[in-house]
Amino acid sequence: MERLGAVRSIYIGDTPDDLLTARRYDPSGEKMLACSVLTGLADPDLAKRFAGMGSDMIADNVNAALAAIRADSA
């Protein structure tokens, strides 16, 4: 993030392990946002699981996640 000059970061993943990776990243003291997409595990309760783990955003697929990110930054 420092090399890119980024002030915010978001990790997009499709498994609970991806969400944990985002939550554990904290070298600068700034929280990395976590976006969970529902295209990974074939688990009908995955959205509830992601929400319970504290995902900042849950999207049906990566394209929906990217569209939401673009809309938020416009």
N, C-alpha and C positions, 0 to 999 in steps of 0.2 A: 504494500500500500504506500509505503514511504517513497519508493522509487517512482511510482506512478503519480504521486501527488494526490492520491485519493483521500477524501475526507470521510467517506462511508463505504462499506463493503457489504455484499450480500452473497451468501453461499446457496446455490440451488442444488438440491439433491432429492433422491427418490427413495431413500431408506432411512430408518431411524438412526443408523450409524452416521449417515451424512449430517443429520441434524445435531447429533452429539459432537461431530467434528467442528461444526460452526460454533457451537456453544463453548467449546474448549479453547478456541482461538481467541487469545486476548493479550497479545504482546504490548499493545499500546494503551491498554486500559479502556479502549473503545469496544463496545459490543458489536460483533459481526451479526448482521441480520440473517435470519435463516428462512429460506423459502422452500417449502416441501411440495413436491409434485407427486401426483397420484398415478404415475405411469410405471412405477417400479414393482414392488411386491404385489402379488395377487391376494390382497387382504381386504375384505369388505369393510373392515373397521379401521383402515389405515388413517383416514382423515381424523377420526377421534383420537387415535394414538398420537398422531402428530400434534394435535391441539393440546392434548394432555402433557406432552413433552415441551410445550412452549414455543412451537413454531410461530414466527412472526407473520407468515403468509402461507396459505395452502392453495395450490392451483391444480386444475385438472391435468395440465401438461405444461411443458417448458415454454411453449409459445404463448400460452395464457399468462404465465409468470412474467415473461419478457414484456408483453403488452401492458401489464399492470405497472411494471417498473417504468416503462417509457411514459405512461400516462401520469405517474406520480412525479416524474422529473420535468415534465413540461410546464 
